[in-house]
Structure formats: structure tokens, C-alpha cells
């Protein structure tokens, strides 16, 4: 398995939008996004199965959209209406999908993360 590589993070203003990408997904059954803010545990953001079924954590509902392009082996996360509390390192993860998707155990492969900072 080639390491997952995230991109697209940066410094944003409150209310702004951003798109994160994760390459080398290699058609894994499940792909997800997690985030970790300083001093906090890693938090589930969203996941998508190869079937297209999507799942969202509380921070993402109504504001973030997950998608994947199988032909490009790329996973995306569109972030909208950004808030300062969205500031975190965002991680791409992939796995077989045999565990509950909102748990870390469902993901065997992780990227290095990309920093998103939302400034007010």
C-alpha cells in the first residue's frame, strides 16, 4: 500500500471554503477524513464507501461534503462555512470497512495530515 498523501490545507478566514484532497486511495473499500486539534483526541469527520454511501460526524453535518474519484484514486473533503473550531490537522484514512466507520479501528492506512487553520 502506497502511503496516502493529503493536500489542500492552509490558513482560512471564518466563513470561507476549502477543498482537501487525498491521493493514492487505490480503491480501498472505505475512505475517511479525521481531524485532530491541539490537545484533543482525533475526531471522526466523514467517510465514504466504494459504493458511494457517505457518513458524517457531528462537526461535518451540513457544512462538509466527502467525495471520491475512483479513476483518479483521490478522496476529497469540501469544507464550507469554516469556523475557528475547525482548526485542526486533517487526516485521510483508508480501510477494509469491516469495523464501525466512526472508530479508528476501521482504518488501517493513514496519511501524514494537512493543517487547516481558520482565523477570525
NORFEN-V163726 format. One record per backbone hydrogen bond with DSSP energy under -1.0 kcal/mol. CO is the residue of the C=O (numbers start at 1). NH is the residue of the N-H. Records with the same first field share a line. If there is no record, write none. Layout:
CO=NH  NH
This chain:
5=23
7=21
10=117
12=119
13=16
16=82
18=79
20=77
21=7
22=75
23=5
25=28
29=50
30=95
31=48
32=93
33=45  46
34=91
35=43
36=89
37=40
43=35
45=57
46=33
47=55
48=31
49=52
53=49
55=47
57=60  61
60=63  64
65=78
67=76
69=74
73=25
74=69
75=22
76=67
77=20
78=65
79=18
82=15
83=86
84=87
88=116
89=36
90=114
91=34
92=111
93=32
94=108  109
95=30
100=103
103=106
104=107
109=94
114=90
116=88
117=12
119=14
